[in-house]
Every structure is written in structure tokens, then in C-alpha cells.
């Protein structure tokens, strides 16, 4: 397993297009969303016969993964999600010595 090829963004997009190809007319709908790309190019890309180019890969990434983008220099997907921010300030830890202790109520009987 040490010699396995790492999974790239192109591999992920290829498998996504291949999965979409299982339903009728799905690739024609995808091709309609990407300007200047034919269904045949997408079919060849899914089969591993063609490389559609960086512009098409970026379009596929934007279409299938709206919170990520295709990075052509590393051939990886990069997250577009904003950095997580804390929702508030955490209260200090409970210190039992600073809070009163509660015990049984005092005797309320009147003598």
C-alpha cells in the first residue's frame, strides 16, 4: 500500500462525472451548465480518455462542490469555507470555594 498513487482533484472530479453518467441525460445537464463543453468531452473524461482542461475542471468543481475550488498547481481541492470563529466567550471554570455551600434549612419553628 505504500506505492499507491495519491488521490487528486482530477480523480475526484472524474469519479463524480462517472457517477452522474449513470442517470439518463445527466451529462447533458452538466454540459449545459459549463459553457463550451460537449457531452462527449465529459464522457471521455469520465472514461479516462481525455483531459478537458483547467477551465472545465474548475467549472466542474464549482458545480459539484460549491464550497471548494480546483487548484491547478497542486491538483487538489481547496476549501472556500470561511475560517471558523468562536461563537462567544467561554465562562470561567466553576470554583466551588468561591460559591456558597447549601445545606439543610434552618429551623423555622417559633418558640
Jmol script that loads the backbone (N, CA, C; Angstrom):
load data "model"
ATOM      1  N   UNK A   1       0.806  -1.192   0.000  1.00  0.00           N
ATOM      2  CA  UNK A   1       0.000   0.000   0.000  1.00  0.00           C
ATOM      3  C   UNK A   1       0.851   1.258   0.000  1.00  0.00           C
ATOM      4  N   UNK A   2       2.121   1.132   0.203  1.00  0.00           N
ATOM      5  CA  UNK A   2       2.990   2.297   0.219  1.00  0.00           C
ATOM      6  C   UNK A   2       3.155   2.879  -1.180  1.00  0.00           C
ATOM      7  N   UNK A   3       2.947   2.083  -2.211  1.00  0.00           N
ATOM      8  CA  UNK A   3       3.152   2.541  -3.576  1.00  0.00           C
ATOM      9  C   UNK A   3       1.872   3.042  -4.233  1.00  0.00           C
ATOM     10  N   UNK A   4       0.812   3.215  -3.452  1.00  0.00           N
ATOM     11  CA  UNK A   4      -0.436   3.682  -4.044  1.00  0.00           C
ATOM     12  C   UNK A   4      -0.318   5.133  -4.471  1.00  0.00           C
ATOM     13  N   UNK A   5      -0.952   5.433  -5.580  1.00  0.00           N
ATOM     14  CA  UNK A   5      -0.964   6.793  -6.097  1.00  0.00           C
ATOM     15  C   UNK A   5      -1.931   7.637  -5.266  1.00  0.00           C
ATOM     16  N   UNK A   6      -1.546   8.854  -4.860  1.00  0.00           N
ATOM     17  CA  UNK A   6      -2.463   9.680  -4.068  1.00  0.00           C
ATOM     18  C   UNK A   6      -3.667  10.117  -4.907  1.00  0.00           C
ATOM     19  N   UNK A   7      -4.773  10.326  -4.250  1.00  0.00           N
ATOM     20  CA  UNK A   7      -5.995  10.747  -4.924  1.00  0.00           C
ATOM     21  C   UNK A   7      -5.920  12.245  -5.182  1.00  0.00           C
ATOM     22  N   UNK A   8      -6.083  12.621  -6.427  1.00  0.00           N
ATOM     23  CA  UNK A   8      -6.012  14.033  -6.813  1.00  0.00           C
ATOM     24  C   UNK A   8      -7.415  14.577  -7.035  1.00  0.00           C
ATOM     25  N   UNK A   9      -7.483  15.885  -7.230  1.00  0.00           N
ATOM     26  CA  UNK A   9      -8.771  16.519  -7.501  1.00  0.00           C
ATOM     27  C   UNK A   9      -9.323  16.066  -8.849  1.00  0.00           C
ATOM     28  N   UNK A  10      -8.450  15.822  -9.807  1.00  0.00           N
ATOM     29  CA  UNK A  10      -8.902  15.322 -11.104  1.00  0.00           C
ATOM     30  C   UNK A  10      -9.559  13.960 -10.953  1.00  0.00           C
ATOM     31  N   UNK A  11      -8.993  13.098 -10.104  1.00  0.00           N
ATOM     32  CA  UNK A  11      -9.592  11.787  -9.853  1.00  0.00           C
ATOM     33  C   UNK A  11     -10.970  11.925  -9.215  1.00  0.00           C
ATOM     34  N   UNK A  12     -11.098  12.848  -8.264  1.00  0.00           N
ATOM     35  CA  UNK A  12     -12.384  13.057  -7.598  1.00  0.00           C
ATOM     36  C   UNK A  12     -13.426  13.566  -8.590  1.00  0.00           C
ATOM     37  N   UNK A  13     -13.041  14.520  -9.414  1.00  0.00           N
ATOM     38  CA  UNK A  13     -13.976  15.055 -10.414  1.00  0.00           C
ATOM     39  C   UNK A  13     -14.328  13.991 -11.454  1.00  0.00           C
ATOM     40  N   UNK A  14     -13.367  13.176 -11.845  1.00  0.00           N
ATOM     41  CA  UNK A  14     -13.634  12.111 -12.820  1.00  0.00           C
ATOM     42  C   UNK A  14     -14.655  11.113 -12.260  1.00  0.00           C
ATOM     43  N   UNK A  15     -14.471  10.710 -11.007  1.00  0.00           N
ATOM     44  CA  UNK A  15     -15.417   9.773 -10.388  1.00  0.00           C
ATOM     45  C   UNK A  15     -16.792  10.412 -10.202  1.00  0.00           C
ATOM     46  N   UNK A  16     -16.833  11.698  -9.927  1.00  0.00           N
ATOM     47  CA  UNK A  16     -18.115  12.390  -9.780  1.00  0.00           C
ATOM     48  C   UNK A  16     -18.849  12.445 -11.112  1.00  0.00           C
ATOM     49  N   UNK A  17     -18.127  12.743 -12.188  1.00  0.00           N
ATOM     50  CA  UNK A  17     -18.753  12.757 -13.522  1.00  0.00           C
ATOM     51  C   UNK A  17     -19.185  11.350 -13.905  1.00  0.00           C
ATOM     52  N   UNK A  18     -18.380  10.356 -13.582  1.00  0.00           N
ATOM     53  CA  UNK A  18     -18.745   8.971 -13.884  1.00  0.00           C
ATOM     54  C   UNK A  18     -20.014   8.565 -13.127  1.00  0.00           C
ATOM     55  N   UNK A  19     -20.135   8.989 -11.888  1.00  0.00           N
ATOM     56  CA  UNK A  19     -21.337   8.675 -11.108  1.00  0.00           C
ATOM     57  C   UNK A  19     -22.560   9.380 -11.683  1.00  0.00           C
ATOM     58  N   UNK A  20     -22.387  10.601 -12.150  1.00  0.00           N
ATOM     59  CA  UNK A  20     -23.515  11.329 -12.754  1.00  0.00           C
ATOM     60  C   UNK A  20     -23.925  10.729 -14.088  1.00  0.00           C
ATOM     61  N   UNK A  21     -23.020  10.044 -14.752  1.00  0.00           N
ATOM     62  CA  UNK A  21     -23.296   9.469 -16.061  1.00  0.00           C
ATOM     63  C   UNK A  21     -24.256   8.284 -15.976  1.00  0.00           C
ATOM     64  N   UNK A  22     -24.509   7.788 -14.795  1.00  0.00           N
ATOM     65  CA  UNK A  22     -25.394   6.629 -14.648  1.00  0.00           C
ATOM     66  C   UNK A  22     -26.860   6.972 -14.844  1.00  0.00           C
ATOM     67  N   UNK A  23     -27.228   8.220 -14.645  1.00  0.00           N
ATOM     68  CA  UNK A  23     -28.628   8.593 -14.854  1.00  0.00           C
ATOM     69  C   UNK A  23     -28.781   9.204 -16.248  1.00  0.00           C
ATOM     70  N   UNK A  24     -29.931   8.979 -16.882  1.00  0.00           N
ATOM     71  CA  UNK A  24     -30.118   9.442 -18.268  1.00  0.00           C
ATOM     72  C   UNK A  24     -30.065  10.965 -18.374  1.00  0.00           C
ATOM     73  N   UNK A  25     -29.395  11.455 -19.349  1.00  0.00           N
ATOM     74  CA  UNK A  25     -29.306  12.874 -19.703  1.00  0.00           C
ATOM     75  C   UNK A  25     -28.619  13.721 -18.634  1.00  0.00           C
ATOM     76  N   UNK A  26     -27.986  13.100 -17.660  1.00  0.00           N
ATOM     77  CA  UNK A  26     -27.345  13.879 -16.600  1.00  0.00           C
ATOM     78  C   UNK A  26     -26.134  14.637 -17.132  1.00  0.00           C
ATOM     79  N   UNK A  27     -25.359  14.012 -17.995  1.00  0.00           N
ATOM     80  CA  UNK A  27     -24.184  14.701 -18.519  1.00  0.00           C
ATOM     81  C   UNK A  27     -24.562  15.840 -19.459  1.00  0.00           C
ATOM     82  N   UNK A  28     -25.687  15.718 -20.126  1.00  0.00           N
ATOM     83  CA  UNK A  28     -26.117  16.844 -20.966  1.00  0.00           C
ATOM     84  C   UNK A  28     -26.518  18.032 -20.098  1.00  0.00           C
ATOM     85  N   UNK A  29     -27.083  17.763 -18.921  1.00  0.00           N
ATOM     86  CA  UNK A  29     -27.409  18.851 -18.000  1.00  0.00           C
ATOM     87  C   UNK A  29     -26.146  19.483 -17.426  1.00  0.00           C
ATOM     88  N   UNK A  30     -25.145  18.656 -17.146  1.00  0.00           N
ATOM     89  CA  UNK A  30     -23.869  19.178 -16.653  1.00  0.00           C
ATOM     90  C   UNK A  30     -23.190  19.988 -17.753  1.00  0.00           C
ATOM     91  N   UNK A  31     -23.194  19.482 -18.983  1.00  0.00           N
ATOM     92  CA  UNK A  31     -22.576  20.189 -20.104  1.00  0.00           C
ATOM     93  C   UNK A  31     -23.276  21.522 -20.364  1.00  0.00           C
ATOM     94  N   UNK A  32     -24.564  21.579 -20.129  1.00  0.00           N
ATOM     95  CA  UNK A  32     -25.303  22.827 -20.311  1.00  0.00           C
ATOM     96  C   UNK A  32     -24.852  23.882 -19.302  1.00  0.00           C
ATOM     97  N   UNK A  33     -24.491  23.444 -18.094  1.00  0.00           N
ATOM     98  CA  UNK A  33     -24.030  24.378 -17.068  1.00  0.00           C
ATOM     99  C   UNK A  33     -22.624  24.911 -17.375  1.00  0.00           C
ATOM    100  N   UNK A  34     -21.827  24.118 -18.071  1.00  0.00           N
ATOM    101  CA  UNK A  34     -20.468  24.520 -18.431  1.00  0.00           C
ATOM    102  C   UNK A  34     -20.471  24.998 -19.877  1.00  0.00           C
ATOM    103  N   UNK A  35     -20.137  26.234 -20.109  1.00  0.00           N
ATOM    104  CA  UNK A  35     -20.165  26.792 -21.466  1.00  0.00           C
ATOM    105  C   UNK A  35     -19.059  26.199 -22.328  1.00  0.00           C
ATOM    106  N   UNK A  36     -19.405  25.771 -23.522  1.00  0.00           N
ATOM    107  CA  UNK A  36     -18.431  25.290 -24.485  1.00  0.00           C
ATOM    108  C   UNK A  36     -17.948  23.875 -24.263  1.00  0.00           C
ATOM    109  N   UNK A  37     -18.642  23.098 -23.457  1.00  0.00           N
ATOM    110  CA  UNK A  37     -18.235  21.715 -23.197  1.00  0.00           C
ATOM    111  C   UNK A  37     -19.327  20.791 -23.719  1.00  0.00           C
ATOM    112  N   UNK A  38     -18.926  19.784 -24.479  1.00  0.00           N
ATOM    113  CA  UNK A  38     -19.905  18.849 -25.007  1.00  0.00           C
ATOM    114  C   UNK A  38     -20.043  17.644 -24.090  1.00  0.00           C
ATOM    115  N   UNK A  39     -21.108  16.911 -24.298  1.00  0.00           N
ATOM    116  CA  UNK A  39     -21.335  15.698 -23.527  1.00  0.00           C
ATOM    117  C   UNK A  39     -20.263  14.664 -23.827  1.00  0.00           C
ATOM    118  N   UNK A  40     -19.793  14.621 -25.077  1.00  0.00           N
ATOM    119  CA  UNK A  40     -18.745  13.670 -25.461  1.00  0.00           C
ATOM    120  C   UNK A  40     -17.444  13.912 -24.701  1.00  0.00           C
ATOM    121  N   UNK A  41     -17.104  15.181 -24.495  1.00  0.00           N
ATOM    122  CA  UNK A  41     -15.888  15.501 -23.732  1.00  0.00           C
ATOM    123  C   UNK A  41     -16.027  15.005 -22.302  1.00  0.00           C
ATOM    124  N   UNK A  42     -17.210  15.195 -21.710  1.00  0.00           N
ATOM    125  CA  UNK A  42     -17.436  14.728 -20.343  1.00  0.00           C
ATOM    126  C   UNK A  42     -17.415  13.204 -20.260  1.00  0.00           C
ATOM    127  N   UNK A  43     -17.972  12.534 -21.279  1.00  0.00           N
ATOM    128  CA  UNK A  43     -17.941  11.072 -21.296  1.00  0.00           C
ATOM    129  C   UNK A  43     -16.509  10.554 -21.421  1.00  0.00           C
ATOM    130  N   UNK A  44     -15.721  11.190 -22.277  1.00  0.00           N
ATOM    131  CA  UNK A  44     -14.321  10.784 -22.430  1.00  0.00           C
ATOM    132  C   UNK A  44     -13.527  11.059 -21.151  1.00  0.00           C
ATOM    133  N   UNK A  45     -13.816  12.161 -20.488  1.00  0.00           N
ATOM    134  CA  UNK A  45     -13.144  12.458 -19.230  1.00  0.00           C
ATOM    135  C   UNK A  45     -13.503  11.420 -18.167  1.00  0.00           C
ATOM    136  N   UNK A  46     -14.772  11.039 -18.095  1.00  0.00           N
ATOM    137  CA  UNK A  46     -15.198  10.038 -17.117  1.00  0.00           C
ATOM    138  C   UNK A  46     -14.553   8.686 -17.400  1.00  0.00           C
ATOM    139  N   UNK A  47     -14.330   8.375 -18.665  1.00  0.00           N
ATOM    140  CA  UNK A  47     -13.707   7.103 -19.039  1.00  0.00           C
ATOM    141  C   UNK A  47     -12.181   7.151 -18.932  1.00  0.00           C
ATOM    142  N   UNK A  48     -11.611   8.326 -18.666  1.00  0.00           N
ATOM    143  CA  UNK A  48     -10.160   8.453 -18.556  1.00  0.00           C
ATOM    144  C   UNK A  48      -9.465   8.586 -19.890  1.00  0.00           C
ATOM    145  N   UNK A  49     -10.193   8.908 -20.954  1.00  0.00           N
ATOM    146  CA  UNK A  49      -9.612   9.002 -22.289  1.00  0.00           C
ATOM    147  C   UNK A  49      -9.176  10.411 -22.655  1.00  0.00           C
ATOM    148  N   UNK A  50      -9.669  11.429 -21.925  1.00  0.00           N
ATOM    149  CA  UNK A  50      -9.375  12.805 -22.308  1.00  0.00           C
ATOM    150  C   UNK A  50      -9.161  13.661 -21.067  1.00  0.00           C
ATOM    151  N   UNK A  51      -8.408  14.741 -21.271  1.00  0.00           N
ATOM    152  CA  UNK A  51      -8.209  15.740 -20.234  1.00  0.00           C
ATOM    153  C   UNK A  51      -8.919  17.009 -20.705  1.00  0.00           C
ATOM    154  N   UNK A  52      -9.990  17.425 -20.019  1.00  0.00           N
ATOM    155  CA  UNK A  52     -10.795  18.526 -20.533  1.00  0.00           C
ATOM    156  C   UNK A  52     -10.172  19.905 -20.375  1.00  0.00           C
ATOM    157  N   UNK A  53      -9.149  20.055 -19.593  1.00  0.00           N
ATOM    158  CA  UNK A  53      -8.519  21.362 -19.408  1.00  0.00           C
ATOM    159  C   UNK A  53      -8.864  21.966 -18.051  1.00  0.00           C
ATOM    160  N   UNK A  54      -8.071  22.943 -17.673  1.00  0.00           N
ATOM    161  CA  UNK A  54      -8.200  23.541 -16.344  1.00  0.00           C
ATOM    162  C   UNK A  54      -9.524  24.280 -16.194  1.00  0.00           C
ATOM    163  N   UNK A  55      -9.950  24.993 -17.229  1.00  0.00           N
ATOM    164  CA  UNK A  55     -11.194  25.763 -17.126  1.00  0.00           C
ATOM    165  C   UNK A  55     -12.394  24.858 -16.888  1.00  0.00           C
ATOM    166  N   UNK A  56     -12.425  23.719 -17.555  1.00  0.00           N
ATOM    167  CA  UNK A  56     -13.532  22.776 -17.379  1.00  0.00           C
ATOM    168  C   UNK A  56     -13.458  22.132 -15.995  1.00  0.00           C
ATOM    169  N   UNK A  57     -12.258  21.795 -15.539  1.00  0.00           N
ATOM    170  CA  UNK A  57     -12.115  21.211 -14.205  1.00  0.00           C
ATOM    171  C   UNK A  57     -12.548  22.195 -13.124  1.00  0.00           C
ATOM    172  N   UNK A  58     -12.217  23.468 -13.307  1.00  0.00           N
ATOM    173  CA  UNK A  58     -12.669  24.488 -12.352  1.00  0.00           C
ATOM    174  C   UNK A  58     -14.190  24.619 -12.382  1.00  0.00           C
ATOM    175  N   UNK A  59     -14.776  24.548 -13.562  1.00  0.00           N
ATOM    176  CA  UNK A  59     -16.225  24.615 -13.672  1.00  0.00           C
ATOM    177  C   UNK A  59     -16.912  23.417 -13.035  1.00  0.00           C
ATOM    178  N   UNK A  60     -16.343  22.233 -13.244  1.00  0.00           N
ATOM    179  CA  UNK A  60     -16.906  21.037 -12.622  1.00  0.00           C
ATOM    180  C   UNK A  60     -16.807  21.111 -11.095  1.00  0.00           C
ATOM    181  N   UNK A  61     -15.672  21.599 -10.602  1.00  0.00           N
ATOM    182  CA  UNK A  61     -15.505  21.720  -9.154  1.00  0.00           C
ATOM    183  C   UNK A  61     -16.508  22.711  -8.573  1.00  0.00           C
ATOM    184  N   UNK A  62     -16.728  23.799  -9.270  1.00  0.00           N
ATOM    185  CA  UNK A  62     -17.690  24.803  -8.793  1.00  0.00           C
ATOM    186  C   UNK A  62     -19.115  24.259  -8.843  1.00  0.00           C
ATOM    187  N   UNK A  63     -19.403  23.449  -9.831  1.00  0.00           N
ATOM    188  CA  UNK A  63     -20.748  22.887  -9.988  1.00  0.00           C
ATOM    189  C   UNK A  63     -21.025  21.787  -8.963  1.00  0.00           C
ATOM    190  N   UNK A  64     -20.075  20.881  -8.774  1.00  0.00           N
ATOM    191  CA  UNK A  64     -20.297  19.732  -7.896  1.00  0.00           C
ATOM    192  C   UNK A  64     -19.966  20.015  -6.433  1.00  0.00           C
ATOM    193  N   UNK A  65     -18.996  20.886  -6.193  1.00  0.00           N
ATOM    194  CA  UNK A  65     -18.550  21.176  -4.830  1.00  0.00           C
ATOM    195  C   UNK A  65     -18.543  22.691  -4.619  1.00  0.00           C
ATOM    196  N   UNK A  66     -19.686  23.292  -4.264  1.00  0.00           N
ATOM    197  CA  UNK A  66     -19.770  24.752  -4.173  1.00  0.00           C
ATOM    198  C   UNK A  66     -18.880  25.370  -3.096  1.00  0.00           C
ATOM    199  N   UNK A  67     -18.455  24.606  -2.114  1.00  0.00           N
ATOM    200  CA  UNK A  67     -17.615  25.165  -1.055  1.00  0.00           C
ATOM    201  C   UNK A  67     -16.138  24.853  -1.255  1.00  0.00           C
ATOM    202  N   UNK A  68     -15.771  24.459  -2.479  1.00  0.00           N
ATOM    203  CA  UNK A  68     -14.366  24.156  -2.774  1.00  0.00           C
ATOM    204  C   UNK A  68     -14.033  24.651  -4.169  1.00  0.00           C
ATOM    205  N   UNK A  69     -12.744  24.789  -4.436  1.00  0.00           N
ATOM    206  CA  UNK A  69     -12.295  25.164  -5.774  1.00  0.00           C
ATOM    207  C   UNK A  69     -11.127  24.274  -6.192  1.00  0.00           C
ATOM    208  N   UNK A  70     -10.959  24.141  -7.487  1.00  0.00           N
ATOM    209  CA  UNK A  70      -9.891  23.328  -8.044  1.00  0.00           C
ATOM    210  C   UNK A  70      -8.619  24.158  -8.095  1.00  0.00           C
ATOM    211  N   UNK A  71      -7.549  23.642  -7.514  1.00  0.00           N
ATOM    212  CA  UNK A  71      -6.242  24.305  -7.543  1.00  0.00           C
ATOM    213  C   UNK A  71      -5.387  23.596  -8.577  1.00  0.00           C
ATOM    214  N   UNK A  72      -5.107  24.281  -9.700  1.00  0.00           N
ATOM    215  CA  UNK A  72      -4.400  23.627 -10.799  1.00  0.00           C
ATOM    216  C   UNK A  72      -2.922  23.405 -10.506  1.00  0.00           C
ATOM    217  N   UNK A  73      -2.334  24.166  -9.592  1.00  0.00           N
ATOM    218  CA  UNK A  73      -0.904  23.981  -9.320  1.00  0.00           C
ATOM    219  C   UNK A  73      -0.651  22.714  -8.510  1.00  0.00           C
ATOM    220  N   UNK A  74      -1.523  22.388  -7.568  1.00  0.00           N
ATOM    221  CA  UNK A  74      -1.331  21.193  -6.737  1.00  0.00           C
ATOM    222  C   UNK A  74      -2.238  20.038  -7.140  1.00  0.00           C
ATOM    223  N   UNK A  75      -3.195  20.296  -8.020  1.00  0.00           N
ATOM    224  CA  UNK A  75      -4.185  19.312  -8.438  1.00  0.00           C
ATOM    225  C   UNK A  75      -4.961  18.766  -7.232  1.00  0.00           C
ATOM    226  N   UNK A  76      -5.323  19.697  -6.347  1.00  0.00           N
ATOM    227  CA  UNK A  76      -6.113  19.367  -5.167  1.00  0.00           C
ATOM    228  C   UNK A  76      -7.294  20.315  -5.072  1.00  0.00           C
ATOM    229  N   UNK A  77      -8.268  19.947  -4.253  1.00  0.00           N
ATOM    230  CA  UNK A  77      -9.404  20.822  -3.993  1.00  0.00           C
ATOM    231  C   UNK A  77      -9.062  21.674  -2.776  1.00  0.00           C
ATOM    232  N   UNK A  78      -9.381  22.958  -2.865  1.00  0.00           N
ATOM    233  CA  UNK A  78      -9.120  23.878  -1.766  1.00  0.00           C
ATOM    234  C   UNK A  78     -10.456  24.379  -1.228  1.00  0.00           C
ATOM    235  N   UNK A  79     -10.574  24.413   0.078  1.00  0.00           N
ATOM    236  CA  UNK A  79     -11.829  24.812   0.715  1.00  0.00           C
ATOM    237  C   UNK A  79     -12.038  26.312   0.572  1.00  0.00           C
ATOM    238  N   UNK A  80     -13.281  26.702   0.306  1.00  0.00           N
ATOM    239  CA  UNK A  80     -13.657  28.108   0.246  1.00  0.00           C
ATOM    240  C   UNK A  80     -14.448  28.528   1.482  1.00  0.00           C
ATOM    241  N   UNK A  81     -14.644  27.593   2.401  1.00  0.00           N
ATOM    242  CA  UNK A  81     -15.410  27.899   3.603  1.00  0.00           C
ATOM    243  C   UNK A  81     -14.633  28.901   4.458  1.00  0.00           C
ATOM    244  N   UNK A  82     -15.338  29.858   5.040  1.00  0.00           N
ATOM    245  CA  UNK A  82     -14.626  30.810   5.899  1.00  0.00           C
ATOM    246  C   UNK A  82     -14.088  30.122   7.146  1.00  0.00           C
ATOM    247  N   UNK A  83     -13.064  30.723   7.714  1.00  0.00           N
ATOM    248  CA  UNK A  83     -12.468  30.155   8.916  1.00  0.00           C
ATOM    249  C   UNK A  83     -13.477  30.191  10.059  1.00  0.00           C
ATOM    250  N   UNK A  84     -13.510  29.142  10.833  1.00  0.00           N
ATOM    251  CA  UNK A  84     -14.459  29.055  11.941  1.00  0.00           C
ATOM    252  C   UNK A  84     -14.113  30.095  13.000  1.00  0.00           C
ATOM    253  N   UNK A  85     -15.154  30.774  13.487  1.00  0.00           N
ATOM    254  CA  UNK A  85     -14.968  31.770  14.538  1.00  0.00           C
ATOM    255  C   UNK A  85     -15.672  31.303  15.799  1.00  0.00           C
ATOM    256  N   UNK A  86     -15.153  31.641  16.949  1.00  0.00           N
ATOM    257  CA  UNK A  86     -15.850  31.256  18.172  1.00  0.00           C
ATOM    258  C   UNK A  86     -17.180  31.995  18.278  1.00  0.00           C
ATOM    259  N   UNK A  87     -18.163  31.338  18.827  1.00  0.00           N
ATOM    260  CA  UNK A  87     -19.490  31.929  18.936  1.00  0.00           C
ATOM    261  C   UNK A  87     -19.641  32.814  20.164  1.00  0.00           C
ATOM    262  N   UNK A  88     -18.759  32.718  21.091  1.00  0.00           N
ATOM    263  CA  UNK A  88     -18.848  33.536  22.288  1.00  0.00           C
ATOM    264  C   UNK A  88     -17.636  33.325  23.162  1.00  0.00           C
ATOM    265  N   UNK A  89     -17.729  33.833  24.363  1.00  0.00           N
ATOM    266  CA  UNK A  89     -16.633  33.707  25.308  1.00  0.00           C
ATOM    267  C   UNK A  89     -17.010  32.627  26.309  1.00  0.00           C
ATOM    268  N   UNK A  90     -16.113  31.733  26.540  1.00  0.00           N
ATOM    269  CA  UNK A  90     -16.355  30.649  27.482  1.00  0.00           C
ATOM    270  C   UNK A  90     -16.311  31.209  28.908  1.00  0.00           C
ATOM    271  N   UNK A  91     -17.275  30.857  29.739  1.00  0.00           N
ATOM    272  CA  UNK A  91     -17.252  31.333  31.125  1.00  0.00           C
ATOM    273  C   UNK A  91     -16.112  30.671  31.893  1.00  0.00           C
ATOM    274  N   UNK A  92     -15.690  31.306  32.992  1.00  0.00           N
ATOM    275  CA  UNK A  92     -14.614  30.686  33.760  1.00  0.00           C
ATOM    276  C   UNK A  92     -15.071  29.369  34.376  1.00  0.00           C
ATOM    277  N   UNK A  93     -14.106  28.526  34.689  1.00  0.00           N
ATOM    278  CA  UNK A  93     -14.425  27.230  35.284  1.00  0.00           C
ATOM    279  C   UNK A  93     -15.078  27.430  36.652  1.00  0.00           C
ATOM    280  N   UNK A  94     -15.952  26.527  37.024  1.00  0.00           N
ATOM    281  CA  UNK A  94     -16.652  26.617  38.298  1.00  0.00           C
ATOM    282  C   UNK A  94     -15.677  26.359  39.436  1.00  0.00           C
ATOM    283  N   UNK A  95     -15.643  27.299  40.373  1.00  0.00           N
ATOM    284  CA  UNK A  95     -14.767  27.178  41.544  1.00  0.00           C
ATOM    285  C   UNK A  95     -15.647  27.036  42.771  1.00  0.00           C
ATOM    286  N   UNK A  96     -15.637  25.875  43.375  1.00  0.00           N
ATOM    287  CA  UNK A  96     -16.536  25.603  44.495  1.00  0.00           C
ATOM    288  C   UNK A  96     -16.196  26.449  45.717  1.00  0.00           C
ATOM    289  N   UNK A  97     -14.957  26.875  45.852  1.00  0.00           N
ATOM    290  CA  UNK A  97     -14.563  27.682  47.011  1.00  0.00           C
ATOM    291  C   UNK A  97     -15.123  29.101  46.937  1.00  0.00           C
ATOM    292  N   UNK A  98     -15.456  29.575  45.777  1.00  0.00           N
ATOM    293  CA  UNK A  98     -15.972  30.936  45.628  1.00  0.00           C
ATOM    294  C   UNK A  98     -17.493  30.996  45.715  1.00  0.00           C
ATOM    295  N   UNK A  99     -18.169  29.886  45.788  1.00  0.00           N
ATOM    296  CA  UNK A  99     -19.623  29.877  45.824  1.00  0.00           C
ATOM    297  C   UNK A  99     -20.096  29.326  47.170  1.00  0.00           C
ATOM    298  N   UNK A 100     -21.243  29.825  47.632  1.00  0.00           N
ATOM    299  CA  UNK A 100     -21.723  29.347  48.931  1.00  0.00           C
ATOM    300  C   UNK A 100     -22.143  27.878  48.854  1.00  0.00           C
ATOM    301  N   UNK A 101     -22.012  27.225  49.973  1.00  0.00           N
ATOM    302  CA  UNK A 101     -22.481  25.852  50.042  1.00  0.00           C
ATOM    303  C   UNK A 101     -23.906  25.857  50.570  1.00  0.00           C
ATOM    304  N   UNK A 102     -24.652  24.935  50.133  1.00  0.00           N
ATOM    305  CA  UNK A 102     -26.046  24.847  50.550  1.00  0.00           C
ATOM    306  C   UNK A 102     -26.206  23.612  51.420  1.00  0.00           C
ATOM    307  N   UNK A 103     -26.901  23.788  52.522  1.00  0.00           N
ATOM    308  CA  UNK A 103     -27.141  22.685  53.427  1.00  0.00           C
ATOM    309  C   UNK A 103     -28.605  22.670  53.828  1.00  0.00           C
ATOM    310  N   UNK A 104     -28.925  21.954  54.878  1.00  0.00           N
ATOM    311  CA  UNK A 104     -30.322  21.912  55.315  1.00  0.00           C
ATOM    312  C   UNK A 104     -30.785  23.293  55.784  1.00  0.00           C
ATOM    313  N   UNK A 105     -32.041  23.535  55.611  1.00  0.00           N
ATOM    314  CA  UNK A 105     -32.610  24.826  56.021  1.00  0.00           C
ATOM    315  C   UNK A 105     -32.584  24.953  57.528  1.00  0.00           C
ATOM    316  N   UNK A 106     -32.559  26.172  57.989  1.00  0.00           N
ATOM    317  CA  UNK A 106     -32.549  26.447  59.426  1.00  0.00           C
ATOM    318  C   UNK A 106     -33.914  26.084  60.035  1.00  0.00           C
ATOM    319  N   UNK A 107     -33.967  25.939  61.285  1.00  0.00           N
ATOM    320  CA  UNK A 107     -35.203  25.602  61.981  1.00  0.00           C
ATOM    321  C   UNK A 107     -36.139  26.804  61.948  1.00  0.00           C
ATOM    322  N   UNK A 108     -37.308  26.641  61.388  1.00  0.00           N
ATOM    323  CA  UNK A 108     -38.275  27.732  61.224  1.00  0.00           C
ATOM    324  C   UNK A 108     -39.302  27.750  62.343  1.00  0.00           C
ATOM    325  N   UNK A 109     -39.171  26.881  63.257  1.00  0.00           N
ATOM    326  CA  UNK A 109     -40.188  26.842  64.320  1.00  0.00           C
ATOM    327  C   UNK A 109     -40.017  28.035  65.261  1.00  0.00           C
ATOM    328  N   UNK A 110     -41.116  28.547  65.718  1.00  0.00           N
ATOM    329  CA  UNK A 110     -41.110  29.682  66.636  1.00  0.00           C
ATOM    330  C   UNK A 110     -41.260  29.137  68.039  1.00  0.00           C
ATOM    331  N   UNK A 111     -40.455  29.596  68.961  1.00  0.00           N
ATOM    332  CA  UNK A 111     -40.536  29.109  70.341  1.00  0.00           C
ATOM    333  C   UNK A 111     -41.568  29.822  71.115  1.00  0.00           C
TER     334      UNK A 111
END
end "model"
wireframe off; spacefill off
backbone 0.3
color backbone group
